[in-house]
Amino acid sequence: MTRLTVSVQPRPYEAVIESGILTKAGNFLRELLADSSLASHQMFVVTVPRVRRRWAKVLIQSLTTAGFEPRLIDMPDGERYKRLATVEKLAEKLAQSGADRSSVILAFGGGVVGDVAGLLASLYMRGVNVVQIPTTVLAQVDASIGGKTGVNLRTGKNLLGTFHQPRAVLIDPVVLTTLPEREFRAGLYESIKCGVIGNPALFDFLANTDPKKLRRNPAKLEWVIAESVKLKAEVVSSDERESGLRRILNFGHTIGHALEAETAYRQFLHGEAVAWGMIAATDISVATDRIDQEAASRVRDAVLRLGPLPSVSVNRRSILNLLQTDKKTRNGKLHFVLPREIGRVEIASDVPDKLVLEAMDELKRVSKA
């Protein structure tokens, strides 16, 4: 078991990583909530049908045995349902089921579930407690940590959201055994991101690891998850609201988010879009003399080595237009996270449109090679 603290105020919380923790979730939460009015109240498990069919029985049994009264609430699966309308429908279900201010929401699924259920928890009756129980690699290594919630608008990703920290994050690598191979690989791109921005040892490991072999090695997989969570926990603890250091976690996300929005969230999994975004940001870093070719090639090779990525066939001007509505645009200037070396990045606001367009051309070329 690995226990990592996210030191945010007024209440730090733990991310607990352990194979099989899903079977112990009820006892863990009973202990966590022992000194509050939440200890004997209802829990609402927000999930998607795919996760419910495979893992809900294990979680519900654990919660029931511990004395909770869990209720399952389904939401549609997929990024295109990460909308305010989904939050409203879930809130109606909560109200109809008698949820009150002492209710606890369990976000039981991937990144979309975590973002939507987290936003729901932050808004319902002006805020109820949420526990994140992520079931994908991407959610375990990244999305469940840090309290970011959000939904998409037609004009861009995560433009509506709040910061609402969970009471705890319970990470069980065992649930990844039923994850489709493509989703497993897509989540690892977020761990590569962690390596580039601040953990060279994690980067080196992933750059030389076959994802299929990693999947069959529980100890190594748990180490990758723990190292990724450790980095994010440290960054979030230093900058909860993304006013400074936390912005480095957006490496690869600037163009990545635009790719997702331009393709209506149907062509790329989030991690795949971030993968292309990391390559684009690295190319821009080379073009602005921030990183040498050898280090840049290591980043590109590590990303491409994980497996096939969907091709990039978007209109580059459309991508540029979408970037202007990105949350990372401040005072009219678009900010990129650019690598200086493996383990160190910087935030740049001096990237000309010409370089963005050239980076998009290069993505198209590489994706069709």
C-alpha positions as CSV (number, residue, x, y, z in Angstrom):
1,M,0.0,0.0,0.0
2,T,1.1,3.5,-0.8
3,R,-0.4,6.5,1.0
4,L,0.3,10.0,-0.4
5,T,-1.0,13.2,1.1
6,V,-2.3,16.1,-0.9
7,S,-1.7,19.0,1.4
8,V,-4.4,21.5,0.6
9,Q,-6.3,23.7,3.1
10,P,-8.4,23.6,5.1
11,R,-8.4,19.7,4.9
12,P,-5.5,17.7,3.5
13,Y,-6.5,14.3,2.1
14,E,-4.9,11.0,1.1
15,A,-4.5,9.1,-2.2
16,V,-4.3,5.5,-1.2
17,I,-2.9,3.1,-3.8
18,E,-3.4,-0.6,-3.1
19,S,-4.3,-3.7,-5.2
20,G,-7.6,-4.9,-3.9
21,I,-8.6,-1.7,-2.0
22,L,-12.0,-1.8,-3.7
23,T,-12.9,-4.7,-1.4
24,K,-11.9,-2.6,1.6
25,A,-13.4,0.7,0.5
26,G,-16.3,0.5,3.0
27,N,-14.1,0.0,6.0
28,F,-11.7,2.7,4.9
29,L,-14.5,5.2,4.4
30,R,-16.1,4.2,7.7
31,E,-12.8,5.0,9.5
32,L,-12.3,8.2,7.5
33,L,-15.8,9.5,8.3
34,A,-16.0,8.1,11.8
35,D,-16.0,11.5,13.5
36,S,-18.6,13.2,11.3
37,S,-22.3,13.1,10.6
38,L,-21.5,11.4,7.3
39,A,-20.6,8.1,9.1
40,S,-24.1,6.6,9.0
41,H,-25.6,8.4,5.9
42,Q,-26.2,7.6,2.3
43,M,-23.6,7.3,-0.4
44,F,-24.4,7.9,-4.0
45,V,-22.2,6.0,-6.4
46,V,-22.0,7.9,-9.8
47,T,-20.7,5.6,-12.5
48,V,-21.2,4.4,-16.1
49,P,-22.8,1.1,-17.2
50,R,-19.5,-0.4,-18.3
51,V,-17.9,0.1,-14.8
52,R,-21.1,-0.8,-13.0
53,R,-21.4,-4.2,-14.8
54,R,-17.8,-5.2,-14.0
55,W,-17.0,-3.7,-10.6
56,A,-20.0,-2.2,-8.8
57,K,-20.9,-5.4,-7.0
58,V,-17.5,-5.5,-5.3
59,L,-17.8,-1.8,-4.2
60,I,-21.5,-2.0,-3.1
61,Q,-20.8,-5.2,-1.1
62,S,-17.9,-3.5,0.7
63,L,-19.9,-0.4,1.5
64,T,-23.0,-2.3,2.6
65,T,-20.9,-4.6,4.9
66,A,-19.4,-1.4,6.5
67,G,-22.9,-0.1,7.3
68,F,-23.5,2.4,4.5
69,E,-26.6,2.7,2.3
70,P,-25.1,3.0,-1.2
71,R,-27.2,3.8,-4.2
72,L,-26.0,3.6,-7.8
73,I,-26.6,6.4,-10.2
74,D,-25.7,5.8,-13.9
75,M,-24.5,8.5,-16.3
76,P,-23.8,8.2,-20.0
77,D,-20.3,7.1,-21.0
78,G,-18.0,9.2,-23.1
79,E,-16.5,12.7,-23.3
80,R,-19.4,14.0,-25.4
81,Y,-21.6,13.6,-22.2
82,K,-19.3,15.8,-20.2
83,R,-21.8,18.6,-20.3
84,L,-23.8,20.7,-17.9
85,A,-26.9,18.9,-19.0
86,T,-25.5,15.7,-17.5
87,V,-24.8,17.4,-14.2
88,E,-28.4,18.7,-14.1
89,K,-29.8,15.2,-14.7
90,L,-27.7,13.7,-12.0
91,A,-28.7,16.4,-9.6
92,E,-32.3,15.7,-10.2
93,K,-31.7,12.0,-9.5
94,L,-30.0,12.9,-6.2
95,A,-32.9,15.1,-5.2
96,Q,-35.5,12.4,-6.1
97,S,-33.5,9.9,-4.0
98,G,-33.5,12.1,-1.0
99,A,-29.9,13.2,-1.0
100,D,-29.1,16.0,1.5
101,R,-26.1,18.0,2.6
102,S,-24.7,15.1,4.6
103,S,-24.7,12.8,1.6
104,V,-21.5,11.6,0.0
105,I,-20.9,11.2,-3.7
106,L,-18.5,8.5,-4.9
107,A,-17.1,9.1,-8.3
108,F,-16.6,5.6,-9.6
109,G,-15.2,5.6,-13.1
110,G,-12.7,7.3,-15.4
111,G,-11.8,10.9,-15.9
112,V,-15.2,12.0,-17.3
113,V,-17.0,10.5,-14.3
114,G,-14.6,12.1,-11.9
115,D,-14.9,15.5,-13.5
116,V,-18.7,15.4,-13.7
117,A,-19.4,13.8,-10.3
118,G,-16.9,16.2,-8.8
119,L,-18.7,19.2,-10.3
120,L,-22.0,17.7,-9.2
121,A,-20.7,17.4,-5.6
122,S,-19.4,21.0,-5.6
123,L,-22.8,22.3,-6.7
124,Y,-25.4,20.1,-5.1
125,M,-26.9,22.0,-2.1
126,R,-23.8,24.3,-2.4
127,G,-21.4,21.5,-1.8
128,V,-21.3,17.9,-0.5
129,N,-18.4,15.6,0.0
130,V,-17.0,13.5,-2.8
131,V,-14.6,10.5,-2.8
132,Q,-12.8,9.7,-6.0
133,I,-12.5,5.9,-6.9
134,P,-10.9,6.0,-10.4
135,T,-11.1,3.0,-12.7
136,T,-8.9,4.0,-15.6
137,V,-5.1,4.6,-15.9
138,L,-5.7,8.2,-16.8
139,A,-7.9,8.9,-13.9
140,Q,-5.7,7.0,-11.4
141,V,-2.5,8.8,-12.4
142,D,-3.9,12.2,-13.0
143,A,-7.6,13.2,-13.2
144,S,-8.7,12.0,-9.7
145,I,-6.0,14.1,-7.9
146,G,-6.2,17.8,-7.3
147,G,-9.8,18.7,-7.0
148,K,-10.4,20.0,-10.6
149,T,-13.9,19.4,-11.8
150,G,-15.4,20.6,-15.1
151,V,-17.6,20.1,-18.1
152,N,-17.1,21.1,-21.7
153,L,-18.7,23.8,-23.9
154,R,-19.0,23.6,-27.6
155,T,-16.3,26.2,-27.9
156,G,-13.8,24.4,-25.7
157,K,-12.9,21.8,-23.0
158,N,-13.4,22.3,-19.3
159,L,-14.6,25.9,-19.6
160,L,-17.1,25.4,-16.8
161,G,-15.8,24.0,-13.6
162,T,-14.8,24.4,-10.0
163,F,-12.1,23.4,-7.5
164,H,-13.6,20.9,-5.1
165,Q,-11.2,18.6,-3.3
166,P,-12.2,15.1,-2.5
167,R,-12.2,13.6,1.0
168,A,-10.0,10.8,-0.3
169,V,-8.9,9.1,-3.5
170,L,-8.9,5.2,-3.5
171,I,-6.8,3.7,-6.3
172,D,-7.1,0.0,-7.0
173,P,-4.8,-1.2,-9.9
174,V,-6.8,-4.4,-10.1
175,V,-9.7,-2.7,-11.8
176,L,-7.4,-1.9,-14.7
177,T,-7.4,-5.7,-15.7
178,T,-10.7,-5.2,-17.5
179,L,-9.7,-1.9,-19.2
180,P,-9.4,-2.1,-23.1
181,E,-5.8,-2.0,-24.3
182,R,-6.2,1.3,-26.1
183,E,-7.5,3.0,-22.9
184,F,-4.7,1.5,-20.9
185,R,-2.1,2.9,-23.2
186,A,-3.9,6.3,-23.4
187,G,-3.6,6.7,-19.7
188,L,0.1,6.1,-19.7
189,Y,0.7,9.2,-21.8
190,E,-0.3,11.2,-18.7
191,S,2.5,9.4,-16.8
192,I,4.9,10.2,-19.5
193,K,3.8,13.8,-19.0
194,C,4.7,13.5,-15.3
195,G,8.1,12.2,-16.2
196,V,8.8,15.1,-18.6
197,I,7.7,17.8,-16.2
198,G,9.4,16.6,-13.1
199,N,10.3,12.9,-12.7
200,P,13.2,11.8,-15.0
201,A,13.3,8.3,-13.5
202,L,9.6,7.7,-14.3
203,F,10.2,9.0,-17.9
204,D,13.2,6.7,-18.4
205,F,11.2,3.7,-17.2
206,L,8.2,4.4,-19.5
207,A,10.5,5.2,-22.4
208,N,11.9,1.7,-22.2
209,T,8.8,-0.3,-21.2
210,D,6.4,-2.4,-23.2
211,P,2.9,-1.4,-22.1
212,K,1.7,-5.0,-22.5
213,K,4.4,-6.3,-20.2
214,L,3.7,-3.5,-17.7
215,R,0.1,-4.5,-17.6
216,R,1.1,-8.0,-16.5
217,N,3.4,-6.7,-13.8
218,P,1.3,-5.5,-10.8
219,A,4.3,-4.3,-8.8
220,K,5.7,-2.1,-11.6
221,L,2.3,-0.8,-12.5
222,E,1.6,0.2,-9.0
223,W,5.0,2.0,-8.9
224,V,4.1,3.9,-12.1
225,I,0.8,5.0,-10.6
226,A,2.4,5.9,-7.3
227,E,5.2,8.0,-8.9
228,S,2.7,9.8,-11.1
229,V,0.4,10.6,-8.2
230,K,3.3,11.6,-6.0
231,L,4.4,14.3,-8.5
232,K,0.9,15.6,-9.0
233,A,0.2,15.7,-5.2
234,E,3.4,17.7,-4.7
235,V,2.5,20.2,-7.4
236,V,-1.1,20.5,-6.2
237,S,0.0,20.9,-2.6
238,S,2.2,23.9,-3.7
239,D,-0.4,25.5,-5.9
240,E,-4.0,24.3,-5.4
241,R,-5.7,26.9,-7.7
242,E,-3.3,26.8,-10.6
243,S,-2.0,30.3,-10.1
244,G,1.6,29.3,-10.7
245,L,3.4,26.0,-10.5
246,R,0.4,23.8,-11.1
247,R,0.2,25.2,-14.7
248,I,3.1,22.8,-15.6
249,L,0.6,19.9,-15.4
250,N,-0.9,21.3,-18.6
251,F,2.1,20.0,-20.7
252,G,0.6,18.6,-23.9
253,H,-2.9,19.8,-23.0
254,T,-3.0,23.1,-24.9
255,I,-3.1,21.6,-28.4
256,G,-4.5,18.3,-27.0
257,H,-7.7,20.0,-25.8
258,A,-8.1,21.7,-29.2
259,L,-7.7,18.4,-31.0
260,E,-10.4,16.9,-28.8
261,A,-12.8,19.8,-29.3
262,E,-12.2,20.1,-33.1
263,T,-13.1,16.4,-33.5
264,A,-16.2,16.6,-31.3
265,Y,-14.5,14.3,-28.7
266,R,-15.0,11.3,-31.0
267,Q,-11.6,10.6,-32.6
268,F,-9.1,10.8,-29.7
269,L,-9.1,9.5,-26.2
270,H,-7.9,12.3,-23.9
271,G,-4.5,10.7,-23.3
272,E,-4.0,10.3,-27.1
273,A,-4.8,14.0,-27.7
274,V,-2.3,14.9,-24.9
275,A,0.3,12.6,-26.6
276,W,0.1,14.6,-29.8
277,G,0.0,17.8,-27.8
278,M,3.3,16.9,-26.0
279,I,4.9,16.2,-29.4
280,A,3.7,19.6,-30.7
281,A,4.9,21.4,-27.6
282,T,8.3,19.7,-27.9
283,D,8.6,20.8,-31.5
284,I,7.7,24.3,-30.5
285,S,10.4,24.1,-27.8
286,V,13.0,23.1,-30.4
287,A,11.9,25.9,-32.7
288,T,12.4,28.4,-29.9
289,D,15.8,27.1,-28.8
290,R,14.5,25.9,-25.4
291,I,15.4,22.2,-25.8
292,D,18.1,20.4,-27.7
293,Q,17.3,17.9,-30.5
294,E,18.5,14.9,-28.5
295,A,16.2,15.5,-25.6
296,A,13.3,16.4,-27.9
297,S,13.8,13.1,-29.8
298,R,13.6,11.2,-26.5
299,V,10.3,12.8,-25.8
300,R,8.9,12.1,-29.2
301,D,10.2,8.5,-29.3
302,A,8.8,7.8,-25.8
303,V,5.3,9.0,-26.9
304,L,5.3,7.2,-30.2
305,R,6.7,4.0,-28.7
306,L,3.6,3.4,-26.6
307,G,1.6,2.4,-29.6
308,P,-0.5,3.6,-32.5
309,L,-2.2,7.0,-32.2
310,P,-5.2,8.2,-34.2
311,S,-4.1,10.2,-37.2
312,V,-4.2,14.0,-37.1
313,S,-6.3,15.3,-40.0
314,V,-7.8,18.5,-38.6
315,N,-7.8,22.0,-40.1
316,R,-4.8,23.7,-38.5
317,R,-6.5,27.1,-38.7
318,S,-9.4,25.7,-36.7
319,I,-7.0,24.5,-34.1
320,L,-5.5,28.0,-33.8
321,N,-8.9,29.5,-33.4
322,L,-9.8,27.1,-30.7
323,L,-6.6,27.9,-28.8
324,Q,-7.8,31.5,-28.4
325,T,-10.7,30.2,-26.2
326,D,-8.5,27.9,-24.1
327,K,-8.3,28.5,-20.4
328,K,-4.6,28.8,-20.7
329,T,-5.0,32.0,-22.7
330,R,-4.4,35.0,-20.4
331,N,-4.7,38.7,-21.3
332,G,-5.0,37.7,-24.9
333,K,-1.7,35.6,-24.9
334,L,-1.7,31.9,-25.3
335,H,0.5,30.1,-22.8
336,F,2.3,26.8,-23.6
337,V,4.2,24.5,-21.3
338,L,7.4,23.8,-23.1
339,P,10.1,21.3,-22.1
340,R,13.7,22.5,-21.4
341,E,15.0,19.0,-20.6
342,I,13.6,15.7,-19.3
343,G,12.3,16.7,-15.9
344,R,12.0,20.5,-16.4
345,V,9.6,22.6,-18.3
346,E,8.7,26.3,-18.5
347,I,5.6,28.3,-19.3
348,A,5.9,30.4,-22.4
349,S,3.7,33.2,-23.7
350,D,5.9,34.2,-26.7
351,V,5.0,31.5,-29.1
352,P,4.0,33.0,-32.5
353,D,1.1,31.6,-34.5
354,K,3.5,30.6,-37.2
355,L,5.1,28.0,-35.0
356,V,1.8,26.6,-33.9
357,L,0.8,26.1,-37.5
358,E,4.1,24.5,-38.3
359,A,3.8,22.2,-35.3
360,M,0.3,21.1,-36.6
361,D,1.8,20.4,-40.0
362,E,4.4,18.2,-38.4
363,L,1.7,16.3,-36.4
364,K,-0.1,15.6,-39.6
365,R,3.1,14.3,-41.3
366,V,4.2,12.1,-38.4
367,S,0.7,10.7,-37.9
368,K,0.5,9.5,-41.5
369,A,4.1,8.2,-41.7
